[in-house]
Amino acid sequence: MAKPDFLPIPEEVIISKIYHIRGQKVMIDRDLAELYEVETKRLKEQVKRNIDIFPEHFMFELTEEEFRNLRSQIATSSWGGQRYLPYAFTEHGVLQLANVLRSLRARKMSVRIIEVFIKMRELLSTQKEILHKLEQLQKNDTEQDNKIMLIFEYIKQFEQAKQQQLEQENRKQIGYKASGKK
């Protein structure tokens, strides 16, 4: 029996390697190299050889501060004596990597990663819809509360007017009596 050339990676593993940097969801070169089963050095070489197809919205190099923040988030990982700052790849950059690495593993893994990115985007969209609906319900609830309070205020004013009218009718009459009445 032939050995399968690709074992599916659980979504959770891929999601754990997606970071939010510069307002974008990205993956770091080292993590991608691990998923593609290539050395990080080879991955970076291929990127540098094909830098023209990696515009900044596909890939960017982390700053020292971004790298320090990333390392502090991943305290359990060992980054070793890395001499160069890592590259961060957006969803589009991940797809381009498969084109420059040209291995079956890279192509299949890129598809898997893109599927996870899409699923995350769909979940985020659904979450935004739910939040919007909750805000609408809260707004409607507040409007209903205001209307109910207004009704209670009208009832209170009505009761006060009724009480005043009743007091007016029951008060002792003073003044002159009209002639002919006994």
LINJO-V643228 format. One record per residue. N is the residue number from 0. BURIAL is I if it has 24 or more other ideal C-beta (glycine too) atoms within 12 Angstrom, else O. Layout:
n:N burial:BURIAL
n:N burial:BURIAL
This chain:
n:0 burial:O
n:1 burial:O
n:2 burial:O
n:3 burial:O
n:4 burial:O
n:5 burial:O
n:6 burial:O
n:7 burial:O
n:8 burial:I
n:9 burial:O
n:10 burial:O
n:11 burial:O
n:12 burial:O
n:13 burial:I
n:14 burial:O
n:15 burial:O
n:16 burial:I
n:17 burial:I
n:18 burial:I
n:19 burial:O
n:20 burial:I
n:21 burial:O
n:22 burial:O
n:23 burial:O
n:24 burial:I
n:25 burial:I
n:26 burial:I
n:27 burial:I
n:28 burial:I
n:29 burial:I
n:30 burial:I
n:31 burial:I
n:32 burial:I
n:33 burial:O
n:34 burial:I
n:35 burial:I
n:36 burial:O
n:37 burial:I
n:38 burial:O
n:39 burial:I
n:40 burial:O
n:41 burial:O
n:42 burial:I
n:43 burial:I
n:44 burial:O
n:45 burial:I
n:46 burial:I
n:47 burial:O
n:48 burial:O
n:49 burial:O
n:50 burial:O
n:51 burial:O
n:52 burial:O
n:53 burial:I
n:54 burial:O
n:55 burial:O
n:56 burial:O
n:57 burial:I
n:58 burial:I
n:59 burial:I
n:60 burial:I
n:61 burial:I
n:62 burial:O
n:63 burial:O
n:64 burial:O
n:65 burial:I
n:66 burial:I
n:67 burial:O
n:68 burial:O
n:69 burial:I
n:70 burial:O
n:71 burial:O
n:72 burial:O
n:73 burial:O
n:74 burial:O
n:75 burial:O
n:76 burial:O
n:77 burial:O
n:78 burial:I
n:79 burial:O
n:80 burial:O
n:81 burial:O
n:82 burial:O
n:83 burial:O
n:84 burial:O
n:85 burial:I
n:86 burial:I
n:87 burial:I
n:88 burial:I
n:89 burial:I
n:90 burial:I
n:91 burial:I
n:92 burial:I
n:93 burial:I
n:94 burial:I
n:95 burial:I
n:96 burial:I
n:97 burial:I
n:98 burial:O
n:99 burial:I
n:100 burial:I
n:101 burial:O
n:102 burial:O
n:103 burial:O
n:104 burial:I
n:105 burial:I
n:106 burial:O
n:107 burial:O
n:108 burial:I
n:109 burial:I
n:110 burial:I
n:111 burial:I
n:112 burial:I
n:113 burial:I
n:114 burial:O
n:115 burial:I
n:116 burial:I
n:117 burial:O
n:118 burial:O
n:119 burial:O
n:120 burial:O
n:121 burial:O
n:122 burial:O
n:123 burial:O
n:124 burial:O
n:125 burial:O
n:126 burial:O
n:127 burial:O
n:128 burial:O
n:129 burial:O
n:130 burial:O
n:131 burial:O
n:132 burial:O
n:133 burial:O
n:134 burial:O
n:135 burial:O
n:136 burial:O
n:137 burial:O
n:138 burial:O
n:139 burial:O
n:140 burial:O
n:141 burial:O
n:142 burial:O
n:143 burial:O
n:144 burial:O
n:145 burial:O
n:146 burial:O
n:147 burial:O
n:148 burial:O
n:149 burial:O
n:150 burial:O
n:151 burial:O
n:152 burial:O
n:153 burial:O
n:154 burial:O
n:155 burial:O
n:156 burial:O
n:157 burial:O
n:158 burial:O
n:159 burial:O
n:160 burial:O
n:161 burial:O
n:162 burial:O
n:163 burial:O
n:164 burial:O
n:165 burial:O
n:166 burial:O
n:167 burial:O
n:168 burial:O
n:169 burial:O
n:170 burial:O
n:171 burial:O
n:172 burial:O
n:173 burial:O
n:174 burial:O
n:175 burial:O
n:176 burial:O
n:177 burial:O
n:178 burial:O
n:179 burial:O
n:180 burial:O
n:181 burial:O
